[in-house]
Amino acid sequence: MENLFKDFGENVFSEKEMQSRLPRPVYQSWKKTVANEEVLDRPTADAIAHAMKLWALEHGATHFTHWFQPMTGGTAEKHDSFLEPDINGEPFARFSGKMLIKGEPDASSFPNGGLRTTFEARGYTYWDVKSPVFIRDRVLCIPTVFVSYSGEALDKKDPLLKSLTALSKAATRVVNILGDKDVKSCDISVGLEQEYFLIDQKYFEKRLDLRFTGRTLFGIPSPKTQELDDHYFGAIPSRVSAFMDEVNHELWKLGVYAKTEHNEVAPGQFELAPIFTNGNVAVDQNHLIMDILRQTAKKHHLACLLHEKPFAGINGSGKHDNYSIITDDGQNLFSPGEKPAENIRFLLFVCAFIKAVDTYPVLLRLSASSTGNDHRHGANEAPPAIISIFLGSYIESILYNLYRDDKKESTQQIEKNTFNPVNGLAYIPHDNTDRNRTSPVAFTGNKFEFRMLGSSMSASFANTVLNAIMAEALNEIADQLDGIKYIQDIREKALAICRELIDKHKRILFSGDGYSDEWKKEAKRRGLPNVKSFIEATNILNDPTVIQLFTSLDIYSKKELAANRIILQEQYVKMMGIEVRMMLEMVRKDILPSQVAELDFYNQACLHANKNTPSFITERVKLISGYIDDTYQALHALQDAWQQANKQETPYEVGKAIYDSINPLMDDLRQCVDAYEAIASRDFYQLPSYEDILFNI
């Protein structure tokens, strides 16, 4: 067993590696820097850089890079070699503390939302000491934040780190007030379940829509899709298994505890889930997971699709964000314990979460939104766009009993063995909550599962939002508890706060079917917002309450929030522009020529048949001719509307015009083409079909 995992973490400059290679005072100084107890000085940085360089060279690295997360949603890097000439002009490897701590990638072409102009393009990367350095493809990768010359965040990591600081202060404050004075800090534990599709590379190359947009803009469902549920959790195909083996090995070498792999619901769809780790590292590792999935797929002549909805008519892909808060001594603050009704700290943190979600539902909706995810939210395969929380009947009943001040039920314990479905097993632990897969936010035992995130998205902003709204809620609770002298009085006040929060925010709790039309009506009655599009959600960053939330916690400035709003709106417009242009090109260059060629074939058959033309051929001519007219008219309607939409003045107005006017016309054009595909001869319609793509691995 030891040999099987002997290379686990070999490409990570881990804490264990640092402890073995650094002088003890240097190692201790780094530890204090990680704990925010002191600032790393230049001699210490030089010593760490020297040890890091020797380790990297031993592992075959020739270059180093400051690895960062610009606001594109992906990662970026600029490589510099260790190689420099010495005073005699001879080559030697150099890597200083300054090179480790600070970089200047320029990177002026990344989205910045007006935070800098081309003639003020200087940007800096700074080492994130809390995320491990690693080696990929002979390059030493140093996780960093990316900021402008004047210090504004140009990335997704810097706000995440600031939100973690804000949450740690707030959560620690509440825990200390409740009597646990030994806790010095808190962090979040995050598990990100990654869904994805695998298709044969040859079909990917033949579909321009997949190559340029990540999804099929045309295509009818296969005669067989997912209706038999035979793919879900089925035997993993041998070709996919070989791919997964290599993915796991690469991730293990990078210290990622890739744990679970299985077939997902849709044909060709799979999932990878690592073991939970702290939030900052979990987000970094998820970027590595997505990159390694894509790169490894190519080696196996496959294409990995991370788009949220690459195929119509079957389930799309998400990325579930499992979120909990952990103290520095390992206590999970969302763990109910043996007697959750008596666990005041648990009740208080759950009520704080309820308040946080109910106060900022549209902000949470935005944090899980993207152009691709618009195709999933609200469909019967993903959580609805209406934010609600599922607690499970047991925890919910405890909260409602507390709210009603029902003392009789408040000492109820979790049943350890309430059922025994298997003979011969003496003990089967029973969970204190069921799962509700229609809920956007679900309590699943000792964590909240935020199920709305899209598969292609960075998890940075979602966790930044969760941290921020929890920090604010906990700070407000701490303010109410501050100054109370005796612990029993604190506990009584905490219970009173819980009752008040349940009374005020119980509308957000829902245990039923989130897919149903009845829930939409009920949610409207409760006053819960139903924001149907990504572009509509972006304007929440202009809301004074949201601005106050982020600025008061020193996570974003007002200027940075405005920039983020503009960037998100521009990304939506640009992505939709690519889709529209690709649609128009495919119709002009692929689909209409296919239709005309098939029409000509049957016209020629009519000529040769003279007066005895079979009715099938005449009907075929009439049918295809109609599809050509329909397609051509839909093409021009989309083209004209696109020109009009782009005449709007702001990115938001263009985006709204796209959502309201362009999307329906794209659907119309797709329906015309798909209607033709349903009857088209394979000799003429050359685009790989869904049955080709989804059932050939």
N, C-alpha and C positions, 0 to 999 in steps of 0.2 A: 504493500500500500504506500509506503514511504517513497519508493522508486517511482510510482505512478505520478506523484505530485512533486517530485524532487525539484522541478524547475518552476514551481509556483512562485510568482513575484520576482523572478530573476532579473526582469527588466525594469524593476522599480528601485529607486534610491530611497528605500524605506527607512523608517525610524530605527529599525534594528540594524540596518546597514550604516546609518549615520552614527549610531552609538558605538559600533565596532571600529569605525574609521576615524572618528573625530576625537581630539583631546577632550577630556571630561569637562573642563570649563567652557569649551566651545559648544559642546553638546548641550550643556545645561543652559547656556545663553540662548541657544536656538529654542529649547523647550519653553523658556520664559517668554520668548517672542511669540510663540504659538499661543501661549496662554494670555497674551496681551498684557504681560507684566513688565516688559521692557522693550526697548527698540534695539534692533540689530545694528551694531556698529561696524565700521569698515574692516578692522582686523579680523573680527569674527566672520564676516562675510567672505573675506579672502580665504580664510582657513576652510570654510565650507566649500567654496568654489574649487579649491585645490583638490580636496578629497573627492568631490563630485566629478571633476575632470579625470582623475586617475581611475575611478570606477567606470566612467563612461568609455575611456580608452580601452580598458580591460575587456569591455563588452563589445568592442568593435565600432564604437561611435566615432564619426569623423567630423560631425557638425553639431551645433546646438541651435535651438530656436526658442523664442518666447511664444508659447502656445496660448492663444487667447480666443475669446468668444465675441466677435463683433456683432452688431445688431442685425446681421443677416440671418441669425438663428443657427449658424454652423460654427466652425472653428477656422482659425487662420494661423499662418506661420511663415516666418522668413528665416531661411537657414544661413548660418555663418559657420565657416569651418574653424576648428581650433588652430589651424595652421597659420603661423606668422614667422617672419624672419627674425633671427636674433641679431645682436650687435655685429656679428661677423657675417651676416647675410645667410646663415644656415637655418634650415627649417626647424621649428620647435612648436610644441603645442602650448597655447596660452589660453587661460580662462580665469579672469579675475573676479573679485567680489562685485565690482561695478558692473561687469558683463552679466553676472548672475541676477543682480537686483534690478537693473534698469536696462531697457532697450528702447530704441527709437525706430519703429517700423515705418514711419510716415503714414502709410495706409490712408491717405487722404480720400481715396475713392470709395471707402466704405460708407454706408448710410450714416448720416449724422444729424439729420433733421434741422440743419441750420446752426448747429453748435460751433461749426468752424467753416471757413471759406477756403478756397483753393490757395489764396495767398497767405492764409494763416493755418497751414496744414500740419504743423508739428503735432505729433501724438506720441505718447509714451506708454510702455508696458512696464509693470512692476511685479516682481515675484510674489506670488501667493504662497506664503510659507506654510500654509495649512493643507495644501494639496500636494501629494507626492510627485516628485520629478520622475520621469520615465523615459525609456528609449524605444523608439519605433523606427524601423528602417534605417538604422545606423545614425539616427539623429537623437540627441539629448533634448527632450521636450520639457520645458519649464513652464508650468501653469502660471499665468499672469493675469492681472487686470489691465485694461486698456483705457487710458484717459487722454483728454485733450491737453494742450499746453497750459490752459488755465484751470485744469483739474476736473472738468465735467466728465462724467462717465460716458464712454463711447462703446461700452460693451454690456453684457448681461451679468457678468461675474461680480463687478464692483458693487452694484446695488444688492445682489444676493448676499455678499459678505456683510454689508452694512445692515441688512435686515436681520441677519443672524445675530449680530451684536445687539440690535434693539430687542430681539426676542429673548436673548440670553439674560439681559438686564431685567426685563419685565418678569419673566418666568422665575428667575432666581429670587427676585424681590418677593413674589407671592409665596414661594416655597419657604423662604426664611421667615416671613411673617407667621406662617402656619406652624412654625416651631422647629423646622429642620435647618438649623443655623450652619451646619457643616457644608451645605451645598454652596459652591462658589460660582458656578456657571451652569448653563444649560445649552444643549445643542438640539438639532432635529435629527431624527433617524428617518431615512427615506429609502424606499424600495420602488424602483421603476420597472414595471413590466413592459417589455418591448414587443409589439406585434409587427409582423412584416409578411410580405409575399415573396415567393421565389418563382421565377419563370425561366424557361430556357432562353439563353442569350440570343439565339437565332431569331426568335419571335420578337424579342425586345428591339433588336436592330431593325426589324421590318416595320415597326410601329413608331412613326415620327411623333405621334401624340405622347406615347409613353416616354420616349427619349427626352422630349423637350418640356413636357408638363408633369410627368409622373403618373398620369392617368389616361385612360382611354376616353377620347372625346366622342367616339362612335363605337357601336358594338351591341349586339343583342345577346341576351343570356343563352348559355348553352342549353341543349335539351335536358341535360342533367346538371344541377347546380349543387346546392347544399341541403336540399329538402330531405334527404335520407339520413342526414347527420352522421354519415359513415366516415367522413374525414376527421371529425372532431375527436381528438384523443386517440385516433387510430394508430396503427403501426407506422412508424416514420419510414418513408421510402429510403432505400439504401443510398441513393444519390444524395438525398438531403441529409441523411445520417453522416455521410462522409464530410459533407460541408459543415455540419454542426460540430463534429469532432475537431476539425481544424479551428473553427471559431472559438470553441471552448479552450483549446490549447493556447491560442494567441491571447485570449483574455486572462487565462490563469497566469501566464508569464508576466502580464501587466498587473497582477495582483487583484484582478476582478473575480469575485466569487460567483462566477456563472453557475447557477444552481439548477434551474428548471428549464426544460425544453419540451415542446409538444406541438402536435398539430392543432391549429385553431379551427374555427367553425367553417370558414369558407375554403373551397378547394384551392390548394397552393398557398395557404396561409399558415403561419407558424408563430410561435412565441418563445422568447427567451427572457428569463427573470433571474437577476442576481440576488444574493443575500443583501439585506439592508445594510447601509452604512451611513455615516454622517452626511448631511444634505449637500454640502459643498463638494465633497468627493463623489457622492452619488451622481450629481449632475455632470461632473467631469467624466466619470466612467461611462455614463450613458452616451455622451458624445463619442467616446472610443468604441462603445458597442455598435452604434450606428455605422461608424466608419469601417470597422472591421467586418461587419455584416456585408457591406457593399463591396469592399475590396476582396474578401474571401469568396464571395459569390462569383466574381469574375474568374478566379482561378479554377472554379468548377464549371465554367461555361454556363453560368446562371446569371440572372439579374435579380438583385434584391430591390423590391419596391417598398419604400417607406411612406408613400403617399397615403393619406387617410382613406381615399376612396378610388383606388385604381380601376375598379370594375363596377359597372352598374348591375343592380339586381342581386348582389351578394354582399355579405358583410364587409365593412371596411376595417381599418386598423386603428387602434388607440394605444395610449401609453398610460397605464394606471399609476397614479402617484400615491404611494402608501406613506402616510405622514404621521409621525408621533414626536413627542418632546421628551428628551432624555436628560437627566441631571448628570453632573460630572462624576458622580459615584454610581451611575448605571441604573437609576430608577426611572421607569417609564411613567410619566405623569398622566398618561391615558390608560394605564392599567387599572382595572376595577378592583383587583384583589379578591380575596375570599368573600368579603362582605361589602359589595359596592355601595349599598345603601348607607353604610356607616363610614365609608371612605370619603371624608369631606373634601380632601384635596382632589380626588378623582372627580367628584361631582362639580367642584368649582371650575376645574379646567375644562370639563365637558360643556358646562354652561357658558364659559368664556368663548369656546369654539362656536356654540350655537349663536351667541350674540354677534360674533365676528362675521359669520357667514350671512346672517340675516341683515346686517348693517351694510355689507358690501357685495351683494349678489351679482351685480353687473360687472364689477371689477373682477370677480372670480370668473365670470363668464368670459371676459376678455382674455384673462390669463390662459385660457384653454382654447382660444380661437385662432384660426388661421384660414386661409383661402380654402385649403383642402378639407379642413374640419367642418366647414359650412355644409358639406355634403353628408355629414354624419349626424350632427346635432339635430335632435328632433325626430330622427328616423327610428324605426323599431329594431335597432341594432346597437344603439349608443344612447347614453343618457340624454334626456331632453335638454333644451336650452333653458328651461325653467330650473333655477337652482333650488334644491331642497336637500334635507338631511334625513337619512334613514338611520335610526338608532337600534332597531330591533325591539321587539315587544318587551323584553325583560328590562333593559336599561330605560326604555321610554316609560314603562310603568313605575319604575323607581323615581324618575324625575317628576312624573305627574302626582305620585303619592306625596312627594316632598312639597310640591307646589300646593297641594290640597291640605298639607300638614297632617297626613294620615299616619299616625304613629304606629298603628298596628302592623302595617306592611313594611315599615322602614328597616326592620332587622332581617328581612328575607335574605337567605343565602343562595348562592349558585348551587344548583343540584349537580353533584359530581357524576352521578350515574343514573340518569332518569330513564334510560332505555337500554336494551341489550339485544341488538339485532343479530348478534353472532353467538351461537352456543359455544361454550368453552372459554370465553373471554370474561374474566372476573371484573375488569375495570375498563370502561370506555368513557373518557372525559367528554363532557358535553359543553359545547360552546355557549356563551351567554348572549349570542346574537346570531341570527340567520344572515344570509346574504341577500341583498336586493340589487340585482344587476340592472334594474331600470333607474336606479337612483344616481344622481350626479356625485353625491357625497354620502358615503356609507361608513358607519362605525363597524369595524370588523374584529372586535375582541380587545385590542389594546392600541388601536390606531384608527385614523380616518383615511379611507380610500377615496381619493379625488379621481373620479373615473372619466372625466371629460377630456383630458389632454389628448391632443392628436399625436399620431405615431411619429411624424416627421419633426415634431417641435422640440426645441430646447425646453427642459424643465426648469430653467433658471427663473423665469418671470413668475411662473405659477407658485413656486416655493417662496419667492420674494414676497408675493402678495399674501400667501398664507402666514408667513412670518410677521408681516406688517400688521395685518388685521388682528392676529392673536396678540401681538405686543401691545397694541392700543387697548384691546379688551382687558388684558391682564393688568396694565397700568391703571386703568380706571378702577378695577377691583382692588388693587393694592392701595390706591388713594383712599378708598372707603375703609380699609382695614387698618391703615396706618394710625398710630397713636392709641390704639386699644391696648390696655396694659396686660390683662390676664388672658391666658390661652383659651379658657372656656368661653370667655366673652367673644374672643376672635372667632371661635368655632360657631357660636350662635349667630354672629353677624355674617359669617360666610354662608350659613344656611339661608339666612334672610336674603342675602344677595342672590343666591341660586333661585329662590322662589320668585324674586323680582324679575330676574332674567328670563326664567321660563314663562312667566306671565306675559312679558313684553315681546318675546321672540318665538313663542311656540308655533306661530304660523309657518315657520320654516321647516317644521318636522312633518314628514309624510312617509308612511309605511306601505302605501299601495302601489299600484301599477303606474309608473311614470310615463309609460307609452300611451296610456288611454286618453281618449278625448274628454272623459269625465274629469281627469286630473287638470287638464288645461282650463276647464271651466271653474273648477274648485280653486286653482291657483289664482285665477283672475279675481275670484270672490275674496280671496285672502289678501289681495293686493301685491302678489309676487310678480316681479317683472318677467316678461317673456320677450327677450331680445333675440330676434330671429337671425340676425346676420353679424358676422365679424365686423364689417365696416360700421354698422350701427353701434356696436359695442365700444369702438375706439374713442368715441366722444366722452366716455366716462372719465378719461384722463384729464378732461377740462372741467370736471366737476369740483367745486370749491371744497367739498368734504374730502374727496380723494386727494386733492392737492395738500390739504391740511394734514391728512394722515401721513403721507410720505415726507413732507417737509418737516413736520414736528419730530419725526423719528430720525431725521437726517439720512434718509435712504435715497431720495431724489430731491433735487431742487425743482422749483416751478419751471425753470428753463429746460431742465432735462426731461420733465414730464411732457412739456410741449413738443420737444424734439422726438420723443418716443411716439407720441400720438401721430405726428406727421410721418414718421418712418413707417409705422404700421399701415397707415392709409396709403402711402406711396407703394408699399409692397403689395397691397391688395390690387391696386390699379395696374401695377406692372405685371403681376402674375396673371391677372385676367387678360391683360393685353396680349401676353404670349399665347394664352389659350385661344383667344379670338383669332389672332393671326394664323395660328396653326390650323385651326378649324377651316378658315377660308382657304388656306393653301392646300390642305388635303382634299377639300371638295373640288377645287379647281384642277389639281394635278393628278389626283388618284380616282376620286369617286365619280365625278361627271364623265371622265373618259371611259371608266369601266361601264357605266350605264349606257353611254353612246355605243361602245363596242358591242355590247350584248344586244342592244336594239338593232344595230346594223346586221348582226348575225341572223336575227329572226326576220328582219325585213328581206334579207337575201333568201331565207327559207321560203318566205311567202312568194317571192318571184319565181323560184324554182318549182313551187307546187302548183303554179298557175291558178286555175279555178277550184282546185281540190285542196285548198289550204286547210289543214286540221284546225279545229276551233281552238285547241290549246295554243297554237302559234299565234293566231290572231288575237286571242286574249292576252297572250304574253306581250305582244307588240303594244297593245293598248295600255297594259299595266306599266310597263317600263317607260313608255312615253310619258305617262302621267307622273311617274316618280321623277323623271328628268325635269319636268316643268315645276313640280313642287320643290325640288332641291334647288333649282336655279332661282326661284322666287325667294325662298328662305335665305339663300346665300346673299342676295342683294338687300333684303330687309335687314339682315344682320350687319352687313357692310355699311349701309347708310346710317343705321342707328349708332354704330360704333363711332362714326365721324361726329355725330351730334353729341354723343356723351362726352367726348373729349373736348368739347367747346366750353364745358363748365370751368369755373374759375379756380376752385380749390381741389386738392386731392380728395377731400371728403365728398364734395359735391359730385365729382367724377365717379367716385366709388359707389355712391348712392344711386347714380344713374345707371351704373353697370348692374348693380344688384336688382334694381327695380325694372329696368328696361332690357338690358343686354342678356341677362341670364335666361329670361323666358324665350328670347329669340334663338339663343344657343340651343335650348331644349327643342324648339321647333325644327331647327335645322337637323339636329340629331335624330329626331323622330322620322324625318323624311329619309335620311340615309339609312337608318336602321330598318325602316319598312322595306327599302330596296334589298338590304342584306338578307332579310328573311326569305326572299324568293330568288336571290341572285345565284347564278351559276358560279361554281368555284373556279371555272376556267376564266371568268372575267373579273370577278371581285377578288382582288389579290391580297387584301389586308388579312393577316392572321385572325381567325375567329376566336371567340372565347373558348370554345372546346379545344382548339389547337393550343392556346396559351396555357389554360388552367389544368389540363389533364395530360401533360407530357413531361412530367418529372418523376 
